[in-house]
Amino acid sequence: MASRNPYSSFLDSVEKPARYIGGEHFVVRKDWDKAISRVALCFPDTYEIGMSHLGMKILYDEINQHEGMLAERVFAPWVDMEKEIRSRGLNLVSLENFKALSEFHIVGFSLQYEMSYTNILNMLDLGGVTILSSERGEDEPFVICGGPCATHPEPLAPFMDFVVVGDGEKLFSKITHFVGEARARGLKRTEILFELSQWKGIYVPAFYETAIDPMTRMEVVTGVKPEFSGVVPERVQRYFVDNLREYPFPTKSPIPHMTAIFDRFSVELARGCTEGCRFCQAGMIYRPVRERNPENVVQMMMDGLKNGGFDEASLTCLSTADYSAVTPLVIELLDKLQKENATLGISSLRAYGLDERILDKLAEVKNSSLTFAPEAGSQRMRDVINKNVSEEDLIKTAESVFSRGWTKMKLYFMIGLPTEDDEDVVAIMETAGKARQKARDCGVKNPTVTVSVSSFVPKPHTPFQWSDMIKLPEIERKQNLLKEHAEKYRLNFRKHFSKISALEGIVARGDRRVGNIILNAWKKGARFDGWDETFDYNLWVSCVEESGLDTSIFLGTIPMNGKLAWDHIDVGLTDRFLEIEWKKATKNRLSPPCGKVAGMIVHHSNLETLEKTFDVDKRKLVCYHCGVACDLKGMVEERRDFLSGMKAIKDEPYVAPEKLKKDIIDFREKRNQTVGFKYRIEFSKIGPITFISHLDLQKVMQRVFKRANLETYYSEGYHLRPLLSFGPALTLGISSLTEYFDVRVPNEWTDFKSILAKLQEHSEPGIIFKAIEVIDNKTPSIQDSAKAFNYFVPVKNTERLNEIVEKISSQEQILIQSYSKKLETFVEKDIKPMLLKLTHGKLNLSEDILNIIDEVSPCRGDGIFITSQVTQGSGVRPSELTAFLQGEGMETDRPIKVGIEI
Ligand code: SF4
């Protein structure tokens, strides 16, 4: 039998309880006892961030596909939840079977950002797992990590049993299978690690020796311990999958029932990048570029949208515009999405050189803002970082965008880049100012250009890995300089929290000794260090001071002839390539993108031009022989296949339409008409789903309609969402047997039974569709129609039920302290006139319904039925009812709303 959520009884006392309930659409809840291998996929940040992460979706889908293997999700609890868990002596549990981390075979962390490391230690501790790998017991889980930061894992070496370097598909399920099997066979912990340490892509820190390098003063890995010599590799090679097509992107991942940071369906378009930006770690460590077939991308996108009921799609990769078949792909996608009343997230197209056809199509849906990342303001600086974009490109892009009706643009830059001076910093605002001026030249009266500036942090495995990092006072001085110039050019300026960047610099290039600083910081209370509101800079400063470590080792210029703390991880790049790129940077010299023909910014958009370039002109792709040895011939062949598959055959001249189509806008305008058919739908919201907010409930319902393919009128704005109107908001955690919403649809519904069945089929657990009623334009809204709410308050000390019901019924006044939002204080309120009826008894419901309610509110015993009058949509709050009854000595559980009288 599945475990119950151990947090149910107090979820209403924490912020965003929906983070902790699980049970989403497409959740995979396998039989715990039947699984031979169990892995906890841990994301060391909040639910809404982790649920947007594509890697988690890929691994969850991959592992759960295998019989006998089980993957469950665990996210970092927010600080309020941690307090509740600790004060109650509970464990951090997974969202599927609610199992503590200590009960899994593998506890795997996704490392996306160095500033989440204290959350890892916190999750282990809350999950009942020993923090230091050297002290972990024989039967404890293997604690492992993967993701981009796993390519420089030394600060986490004291805590990890092993590190997975490279792509997770295939390798991760192989590891999971092996560990489960090995455990079942009774293999010892060290035996399992010894076997794994010989696999490509696996690093077992405890098997390696370290020493201080005299040149860099870093604690570096010097080689394997003598007992493993000749068997365990001296350098750990990155594991990568050659062909992403063998691993289709999952289209049925759990759909967050609270707003996630990326609230849309995303498909990974490609992995790797050939632009060669010298600051970008992802661009280096994910080489070679591997693209998904565009036809598959379209299919996965449309399946995912339909399965999930999303209204927005997005394409994810390091540089979308550099995907080889971007033009035909985006054009086809936009056509298809428009038919499904969905849009393409423009932020994912953060790029230059977008085809005119794409821009025209995007302009039809009038997205409010476009985003671009020039990264540096001056041309010299862009040459240093190898950003192959000129100011001319940027201004041309601004013209293309603003002349099509956009009024907003976001630009991303960095400060603190190698060789940067004040002139380069000021150039950021000058460049953005020119973009704004272009908007005005295009007739935009009040254009908004937002300039977002972060601080450069040198990262391992990049040509800038030897560079020093800008110092904190210097970051602040440059931010002030930017602020001054932003005002001059009337730009919106957003800056990154400089103190977080300073610390990120230490952890990113840190060695094993930095692990002690992280441990100490966690012990002192550091949590969510990437969040401005929780980051405690002084705490970290004290930990760094206590460690006695000279941080200039990690923040200053690193000698090129010394050993680095990440040298034992071989991501595929040669030292020579990185050195040449670093030297070119210091001489302001560009390395045009590789994998493209010299001089080409974007790829061919059709076969005709591709063939002319390669077959007729016999041109070749640029390559710097970085070490990953791309199959350049194969790349050209693949592009030929992609374009031919997308039927992008000829170089047909594009004639821009005189007037952009406004189909979608016209469609939206229908919302104001009184035509169509209006219905009122009755439903129950019971069990764990009661912890999602009213706003999130509306989104869930909109998705249910989209999944059920039921046509409605749509809401205003960029997102085309079914237009539903709801009654008063329910208190979080209160199960309700009867709720309503109204919907207007273009086609008459004749078979209510089948509509209800369709809605139910695509619903979420705990939302039960009950009835449909025809209404018209004159029908008052649910808000105005509700006359009374009926509640059932479960009571434990039932011997006093009669007495209390009689007492309340006979009292003339019942005074309670009620919180007034308007006055922001408690006021005295007489609730007696609102209490229309009181009786006692039991809930008479089916066993199925009782079971769901019971998950969060014990409801099988006796209790008090209360009918409370509603005025202007509100009456006595459930919390006020229980507080009053508890004041009378009654032991109550959460009330249940059993009806609305309208
Ligand atoms: S091998 Fe050549 S084409 Fe491939 S990523 Fe390296 S430099 Fe670019």
Boltz pocket constraint, residues with backbone or C-beta under 6 A from the ligand:
constraints:
  - pocket:
      binder: B
      contacts: [[A, 273], [A, 274], [A, 287], [A, 288], [A, 289], [A, 594], [A, 595], [A, 622], [A, 623], [A, 624], [A, 625], [A, 626], [A, 627], [A, 628], [A, 629], [A, 630]]
      max_distance: 6.0
